[in-house]
Each structure stands twice: as structure tokens, then as C-alpha cells.
Amino acid sequence: MGFQQGLSGLNSSSKSLDTIGNNIANSGTVGFKNGSTQFADVFAASLSGAGAAPVGIGAKVAGIVQQFSQGNISVTNNPLDTAINGGGFFQMDDGSGGTVYSRNGQFQLDKDGFIVSAQGLQLKGIAAVNGVIATGSPATPLRLFDPTQSLSGTPQMTGGSTSASGIQANINLDSRLGPPVKAPFDYGDPTSYNQSTATTIYDSLGNPHTYSMYFVKDAAANTWNVYATLTNPAGSTPPNPPSTATFQDLSFGGVTSVGQLVFDESGTLTSLPFTVANGNAPSISDTDLGYPSAVLSPQTFALDFSGSTQYGAQFAVNAMLQDGFASGTLAGFNIGKDGVVLGRYTNGQTKPVGQVVLASFRNPQGLQPLGDNRWAQSPTSGDPITAAPGSSGQYGVLQSSGLEDSNVDLTAELVNMITQQRAYQANAQTIKTQDSILQTLVNLR
């Protein structure tokens, strides 16, 4: 037993205590990963490379390895706070074109609309162009308020959705009623129609118009004629008098109806919906709206009364839906579990603004710690592999309004600290014992 063994043990225990102290100090650091000190024994080597003696000459620190186990997730009130539940790292722009990696999802917006960390590093991902995310594109800093793109929610005219559903109405028409007192139909005279209802529709610029429908019982059995009017937009000149009328008569004085609703003896609707495919869909032009030149897209939409009935009961509107909406302004953001950043608009619509892309490493323990909850790629970590959150088992999903806590187990760290403290004391005792032996030898006479 010599001084070297005891001294090396003291140094090793001291390094381990430093690691434990660092873990405890960062027990409240978001995204922190605790470290573990690994030791190796030391043997003296001969010229042949083999151990000169079976007795070692002490211990050394083989490495301090970070443990990338999952930390608990805490809920916050910031919608941009994001936790990774599973593997992967956020990609952050280091300000010079490079990339560093982090598990700390404490994000906020800077004055230029970029998503940044507390240190001002920009979160990287794939920016959406007109609501479309080009999957597989290189990751760039995500900018939620990009002046090169419209920050307004694009309007959609009625009938302009992918399904082209237009107006969907479910009503009951009173079978006990006969034709109205007066004819032809005149929207200004309630005695010329039996019932009416209305809904709001939107043109190609997102202007709202009240589309009113009037139901007139026909002399033919179980048959109803449907007429329609539309509110005039500001500044328009309707083609039919009076020019100051609040409503634009789309039936042109009751001559032409939108169509007919025909029911069978049991009160079930038998006529086809008013659709483009059936050749009877309602159509509204700039001229109908009173504009002097073409400023709107021609508007043709379905008017579907499927499910409507003619029973011996009061007129009722059971459902009234339409697929258009006005423009909107950006009201906020939400990050989905797949990393897609959705912009929320005041018109109730959402549109992708971008997508957070995670990075994964074959050997995350090989990453070089940089401080400030950041790591850098190193030769031992391997190259990063990037993909969308949740795309495979090595990429976790994201949780918005949440943060990953430190994975430090305080109870375990305190026990480890006691163990290393005892190891330090024991190594100190070996030095004391060696000193006592030398003292005995010196005192030999």
C-alpha cells in the first residue's frame, strides 16, 4: 500500500462529489440531464505492455457520462413552452449558421417574430409557405410573423371548400299550408310566401351577405318553390330597381325560383339537391351583387335540403350550415404533438405556420456539453438524424404548454454523496496508515 493509491482514490472521489454537486445544483434546471462519474483501475505497465505487478496503483476517472433519461413534464401557461416526451433534441441556430441541440423548451417570440430560447437562440424547423409544409426541407429558424407572407387568414367563399358543401339546410315545411294569398312572389310582401329563413354566406373577398330563402307552397301536391334574396354590399348598384333596396332579388320579381322541393306522401324529400353536378346549383355574379366591374370570383354553391321533411307541424329550421368564412387576423399559436405550429385566426380557422423538427444521435452520451442547456455534435456522438416528432420510436412527441423537468433524483444523489464521502474518508485513512508505517520505519534504531 502506497501513497499513490490513496491519492488517486481521493481525486476520484472528489470528482464524483463534484458531479453529484452539479446534479443537485441543477435539480431545478429545465431539460437538465444528470451526470454519472465512471471509474477505472490503474496498473503499472512494463516495457512489454503487460502489468508489472498484480497490485494496482490506484483509480482514475474514466469519464463523466450524462444520462438522457426522460424527465417529468410540468404544465405551464405559455403556449410556446414545449416539452419533448421521448427521444430527440430541439435544433437551435447558434447565431453563426451552426446548430446546437437542447432539451429545454422554454421558448418565446422575439421582436422579429422568431421563436427563441432565453439565450436568444432561434428554434429551427420547416417554415410553411401559404399553409403548406414541405416535408424533408432543410431546417431553418422558425419565424411566426414573416413579413413576406400574409398574416391574415385567407377567406373562403361559400361553396369554395374542398367538399364544396355550400349551404346545408334541414327544415320542416308545414304540410297543412296552402299556396299564399298573393302571387307572384315578392320578398317585400309576407303574404306572397309561406315561410322564410336566412343564413350568412361569404364572397371570394370574405364579404358577408345575408342569403334569405323563401318557401312558397305550389298548387301541385307536396311541392314547394324556393326563392332567394341577397343583401347588397356597400357601394353596389343592384341591376334591378329599386337601386336603394336592402336586398337583391335573385328571383327577379318572382319569375324564376331557385328550384323546387318535392315530397312524397310520407313527407320525405324526393327531389335532388341543388348542386353543380345536378345542374341546378344557385349562382351569384358580380352583376347580381351590383358591382360595375368584375371584382369577385363567380360564385356557385350547392343548396342541399337533404333530410328535410313536410310534416303536419310548424315550420322549423333544424340545422343550417355553410362552408364559407371571412378573413381573419392572427390571434395566437399552438404547437401540436407532431411539431406543427398552427396559427389561430379570429375567423375560427387555423393554418400551419411551420413545423418543429427534432434531431437524434446514435450516441447522445457523446454530445459535448456547452452549458446553458445546450450540446454540440462531436465525433463520438455521430451525425444528427432529423425527422418530425413522433415519426418513429427514436423521436418523441411534443407537448405544448409543458416543460421537461430535470431528471435528477435528489434522493439517489444524496445517497451517492454519502457513499462517495465515505470513500473519500477511507482513502484518506489509507494515506494516514501509510504515513504511520513510514513513521515506524523511520523510528527503527
C-alpha positions in Angstrom: 0.0 0.0 0.0 1.4 3.4 -1.0 0.5 7.0 -1.1 -0.3 6.8 -4.8 -3.3 4.6 -4.4 -4.8 6.7 -1.6 -4.2 10.0 -3.5 -5.8 8.6 -6.7 -8.8 7.5 -4.7 -9.1 11.0 -3.1 -9.0 12.6 -6.6 -11.6 10.2 -8.0 -14.0 10.6 -5.0 -13.5 14.4 -5.3 -14.5 14.3 -9.0 -17.5 12.2 -8.2 -18.6 14.6 -5.4 -18.2 17.5 -7.9 -20.5 15.6 -10.3 -23.1 14.9 -7.6 -22.9 18.5 -6.5 -23.5 19.7 -10.1 -26.5 17.4 -10.4 -28.0 18.6 -7.1 -27.4 22.3 -8.2 -29.3 21.6 -11.4 -32.2 19.7 -9.9 -34.5 22.6 -10.9 -33.0 23.3 -14.3 -35.4 22.6 -17.2 -34.2 19.9 -19.6 -31.1 19.2 -17.5 -29.6 15.6 -17.7 -27.7 14.3 -14.7 -24.2 13.1 -15.0 -22.6 9.9 -13.6 -18.9 9.5 -12.8 -17.3 6.3 -14.1 -14.0 5.0 -12.7 -11.3 2.7 -13.9 -8.4 1.0 -12.1 -4.8 1.7 -12.9 -1.9 -0.8 -13.2 1.7 -0.1 -13.8 2.9 -1.2 -17.2 6.1 -2.9 -18.1 8.1 -2.5 -21.3 6.2 -5.4 -22.8 2.9 -3.6 -22.1 1.7 -6.2 -19.6 1.0 -5.4 -16.0 4.3 -5.4 -14.0 2.5 -6.5 -10.8 -1.0 -7.8 -9.9 -1.4 -4.9 -7.4 -2.8 -1.8 -8.9 -1.6 1.7 -8.3 -4.9 3.3 -7.8 -8.1 4.6 -9.6 -8.8 7.2 -12.2 -11.9 8.9 -13.6 -12.7 7.1 -16.9 -15.4 9.6 -17.8 -18.4 11.6 -16.8 -21.4 10.3 -18.7 -24.7 12.2 -18.9 -27.8 10.1 -18.5 -30.5 11.0 -21.1 -33.4 9.5 -19.3 -36.9 11.2 -19.5 -37.7 13.9 -17.0 -41.1 14.6 -15.7 -43.3 17.1 -17.7 -44.8 20.1 -15.9 -47.7 22.1 -17.3 -47.2 25.9 -17.9 -49.3 28.8 -19.1 -47.1 29.7 -22.0 -48.4 28.1 -25.3 -44.8 28.3 -26.7 -43.3 26.3 -23.9 -42.7 22.8 -25.4 -41.6 19.5 -23.8 -40.2 16.5 -25.7 -41.8 13.3 -24.4 -39.4 10.7 -25.7 -36.1 10.9 -27.6 -34.7 13.7 -29.7 -33.3 17.2 -29.3 -34.5 20.7 -30.4 -32.3 22.2 -33.1 -31.2 25.7 -32.2 -29.4 28.2 -34.5 -26.2 29.3 -32.8 -26.2 32.7 -34.5 -23.4 31.9 -36.9 -25.0 29.4 -39.2 -24.3 26.4 -37.0 -26.6 24.2 -34.9 -26.6 23.3 -31.3 -29.0 21.0 -29.5 -31.2 21.3 -26.4 -34.0 19.7 -24.4 -35.0 23.0 -22.8 -38.3 24.0 -24.4 -38.7 27.4 -22.7 -39.5 29.4 -25.8 -40.8 32.9 -26.6 -41.1 35.3 -29.5 -38.5 38.0 -30.2 -39.3 41.3 -31.8 -38.8 39.9 -35.3 -41.3 37.0 -34.8 -38.7 34.2 -34.3 -39.2 31.5 -31.7 -36.2 31.9 -29.4 -34.7 30.5 -26.2 -33.9 32.5 -23.1 -30.4 33.0 -24.5 -31.8 34.3 -27.8 -31.1 31.2 -29.9 -33.6 30.6 -32.7 -35.6 27.4 -32.8 -35.2 25.6 -36.2 -37.8 23.8 -38.2 -39.6 23.9 -41.6 -41.4 27.0 -42.4 -44.8 26.7 -44.1 -45.5 28.5 -47.4 -49.1 29.5 -47.7 -50.1 26.9 -45.1 -48.1 24.1 -46.8 -45.2 22.4 -45.1 -42.6 21.0 -47.5 -41.6 17.8 -45.6 -37.9 17.0 -45.9 -36.8 20.6 -46.4 -33.7 21.8 -44.5 -34.4 23.1 -41.1 -34.2 26.9 -40.8 -35.1 29.3 -37.9 -38.9 29.3 -37.5 -40.5 32.8 -38.0 -44.1 33.0 -37.0 -44.5 36.6 -38.1 -42.9 36.6 -41.6 -43.4 40.0 -43.4 -43.0 38.2 -46.7 -46.2 36.2 -46.2 -49.8 37.3 -45.4 -50.5 37.4 -41.7 -54.3 37.4 -42.4 -56.4 34.3 -42.5 -57.4 33.8 -46.1 -61.2 34.0 -46.6 -63.2 31.2 -48.3 -66.3 31.9 -50.3 -69.4 29.8 -49.7 -69.1 26.7 -51.9 -65.3 27.0 -52.1 -64.3 24.3 -49.7 -62.7 21.0 -50.8 -66.0 19.2 -50.3 -67.9 22.1 -52.0 -70.7 21.5 -49.5 -72.1 25.1 -49.9 -75.3 25.5 -47.8 -76.8 22.6 -46.0 -80.3 23.1 -44.6 -82.6 20.8 -42.7 -86.1 22.1 -42.3 -89.7 21.0 -41.8 -92.3 22.6 -44.0 -95.9 22.6 -42.7 -97.9 20.3 -44.9 -101.2 21.9 -43.7 -100.5 25.1 -45.5 -101.8 26.0 -49.0 -100.5 28.5 -51.6 -100.0 32.0 -50.3 -102.7 34.7 -50.7 -100.7 36.7 -53.3 -98.7 35.9 -56.4 -96.2 36.2 -57.8 -93.5 36.1 -55.1 -92.4 39.4 -53.7 -89.9 39.3 -50.9 -91.2 42.7 -49.6 -94.7 41.2 -49.2 -95.0 38.5 -46.5 -98.4 37.5 -47.9 -96.7 36.2 -51.1 -94.7 33.4 -49.4 -95.4 30.9 -46.6 -92.1 30.8 -44.7 -88.6 32.1 -44.8 -85.2 31.7 -43.2 -81.7 33.1 -43.7 -78.0 32.4 -43.3 -74.8 34.3 -43.9 -72.7 33.5 -46.9 -69.3 34.9 -48.0 -68.0 36.0 -51.4 -64.4 35.5 -52.6 -63.1 38.5 -50.7 -64.7 37.4 -47.5 -67.5 39.9 -47.5 -70.5 38.6 -45.6 -74.0 38.6 -47.2 -77.3 37.5 -45.8 -78.8 34.9 -48.1 -82.5 34.7 -47.4 -84.7 31.8 -48.6 -88.4 32.0 -49.1 -90.7 28.9 -49.3 -93.9 29.2 -51.4 -96.4 26.3 -51.5 -97.2 25.4 -55.1 -100.6 24.4 -56.4 -99.1 20.9 -57.2 -99.4 18.5 -54.3 -96.4 18.3 -51.9 -94.4 20.8 -53.9 -92.7 24.0 -52.7 -90.9 26.7 -54.7 -87.8 28.2 -53.2 -86.9 31.8 -53.9 -83.8 33.8 -52.6 -82.6 37.3 -52.0 -79.1 38.6 -51.0 -78.1 41.7 -49.1 -76.3 44.3 -51.2 -72.7 45.1 -50.4 -71.8 48.7 -49.6 -71.2 50.8 -52.6 -73.0 48.5 -55.0 -75.7 49.3 -57.6 -78.2 46.5 -57.9 -79.2 45.7 -61.5 -83.0 45.6 -60.7 -84.9 48.5 -59.2 -85.1 50.0 -56.7 -81.4 50.7 -56.5 -81.6 51.5 -52.8 -83.2 48.2 -51.9 -81.6 46.4 -48.9 -82.0 43.0 -50.6 -81.1 42.0 -54.1 -83.9 39.9 -55.6 -82.2 36.8 -57.1 -85.6 35.6 -58.4 -86.0 38.8 -60.4 -89.5 39.7 -59.3 -90.7 36.2 -58.5 -90.4 35.0 -62.1 -87.7 32.4 -61.5 -87.3 30.3 -58.3 -84.1 28.7 -57.1 -85.8 25.4 -57.5 -88.5 23.1 -56.2 -88.7 20.8 -53.2 -90.9 17.8 -53.8 -92.0 15.4 -51.0 -93.8 12.1 -51.2 -96.9 11.1 -49.3 -94.9 10.3 -46.1 -93.3 13.7 -46.0 -89.9 12.6 -47.2 -88.0 14.8 -49.6 -87.7 13.2 -53.1 -86.2 16.0 -55.2 -82.5 16.1 -55.9 -80.2 18.6 -54.0 -79.4 21.9 -55.8 -75.8 21.1 -56.8 -73.4 21.7 -59.7 -73.5 18.0 -60.6 -77.3 18.1 -60.9 -77.1 21.3 -62.9 -79.3 23.3 -60.6 -76.9 25.0 -58.2 -77.6 28.6 -57.2 -75.2 31.1 -58.9 -74.3 34.7 -57.9 -72.3 37.0 -60.2 -70.8 40.5 -59.8 -73.8 41.8 -61.7 -76.2 40.3 -59.2 -74.3 42.0 -56.4 -74.4 45.3 -58.1 -70.7 45.8 -58.8 -69.8 47.8 -62.0 -66.9 45.5 -62.9 -65.6 42.1 -62.0 -64.0 42.3 -58.5 -65.2 39.0 -57.2 -64.9 35.4 -58.4 -68.1 34.0 -59.8 -69.9 32.1 -57.0 -71.8 28.9 -57.5 -72.6 26.8 -54.5 -74.7 23.8 -53.5 -78.0 24.2 -51.7 -78.8 20.9 -50.1 -82.0 20.3 -48.2 -81.4 16.6 -47.7 -83.2 15.2 -44.7 -85.8 18.0 -44.8 -89.4 16.9 -44.2 -93.0 18.0 -44.9 -95.0 17.1 -41.8 -98.1 18.4 -40.3 -96.1 20.6 -37.8 -94.9 24.1 -37.5 -92.2 25.3 -39.8 -88.8 24.6 -38.2 -85.1 25.0 -39.1 -83.4 22.0 -37.6 -79.9 22.8 -39.0 -78.3 25.4 -41.2 -74.6 25.1 -42.2 -72.4 26.7 -44.8 -68.7 26.3 -45.7 -67.6 29.9 -46.2 -65.8 32.2 -43.8 -64.4 35.8 -43.7 -60.8 36.7 -43.5 -59.2 36.8 -40.0 -56.2 38.2 -38.2 -53.6 36.1 -36.4 -54.7 35.7 -32.8 -52.3 33.1 -31.4 -50.4 29.9 -31.9 -50.5 26.3 -30.8 -47.8 23.6 -31.2 -49.2 20.1 -31.9 -47.6 16.8 -30.8 -46.3 16.3 -34.3 -44.4 19.7 -34.1 -46.8 21.5 -36.4 -47.2 25.2 -35.3 -50.8 26.2 -36.0 -51.7 29.8 -36.3 -55.2 30.6 -34.8 -57.2 33.3 -36.6 -60.1 35.4 -35.4 -62.4 33.8 -38.0 -62.1 30.5 -36.2 -59.7 28.9 -38.7 -56.2 27.5 -38.3 -53.3 27.3 -40.7 -49.9 25.7 -40.4 -47.1 28.3 -39.9 -44.3 25.8 -39.6 -43.1 22.5 -38.1 -40.5 21.8 -35.4 -38.0 19.2 -36.5 -36.1 17.1 -33.9 -32.6 15.7 -34.1 -31.5 12.3 -32.9 -28.0 10.8 -32.3 -26.8 7.2 -32.2 -24.6 8.1 -29.2 -26.2 11.0 -27.3 -23.7 10.5 -24.5 -21.0 11.6 -26.9 -22.5 15.1 -27.3 -20.3 17.9 -26.0 -21.9 19.9 -23.2 -21.8 23.7 -23.8 -23.7 24.9 -20.8 -27.0 26.9 -21.0 -28.8 23.6 -21.6 -27.0 23.1 -24.9 -25.0 20.4 -26.5 -22.9 20.3 -29.6 -22.2 17.5 -32.1 -18.9 15.7 -31.6 -17.0 12.9 -33.4 -18.2 10.3 -30.8 -21.9 11.4 -31.0 -22.2 10.8 -34.7 -24.1 12.9 -37.2 -27.6 14.1 -36.4 -30.6 12.4 -37.9 -33.6 14.7 -38.3 -37.3 14.0 -38.5 -40.7 15.2 -37.4 -41.7 14.5 -33.8 -43.3 11.1 -33.3 -42.3 9.9 -36.8 -40.5 6.9 -35.3 -39.6 5.4 -32.0 -36.4 7.4 -31.6 -38.3 10.7 -31.8 -40.6 11.7 -29.0 -43.8 13.7 -29.4 -44.1 17.3 -28.3 -46.4 18.7 -25.6 -47.4 22.3 -25.8 -47.6 24.4 -22.7 -45.3 22.0 -20.9 -41.7 21.7 -19.9 -39.4 18.7 -19.2 -38.1 18.9 -15.7 -34.5 17.9 -14.7 -34.1 14.1 -14.5 -32.1 14.4 -11.3 -33.3 12.1 -8.5 -32.4 14.0 -5.3 -32.8 11.0 -3.1 -30.4 9.0 -5.2 -27.9 11.8 -5.4 -27.9 12.3 -1.6 -27.3 8.6 -1.1 -24.4 8.7 -3.7 -23.0 11.7 -1.9 -22.9 9.8 1.4 -21.2 6.8 -0.4 -18.5 9.0 -2.0 -18.0 10.8 1.2 -17.2 7.5 3.0 -15.0 6.5 0.1 -13.1 9.8 0.4 -12.7 9.2 4.2 -11.5 5.6 3.5 -8.9 6.8 1.0 -7.7 9.4 3.5 -7.3 6.7 6.0 -5.1 4.7 3.7 -2.8 7.7 3.4 -2.8 8.0 7.2 -2.0 4.3 7.6 0.9 4.6 5.1 2.2 7.6 7.0 2.1 5.5 10.2 4.1 2.7 8.6 6.7 5.1 7.3 6.9 6.7 10.7 7.6 3.3 12.3 10.3 2.6 9.8 12.0 6.0 10.4 12.0 5.3 14.1 13.8 2.0 13.8 17.1 2.0 15.6 
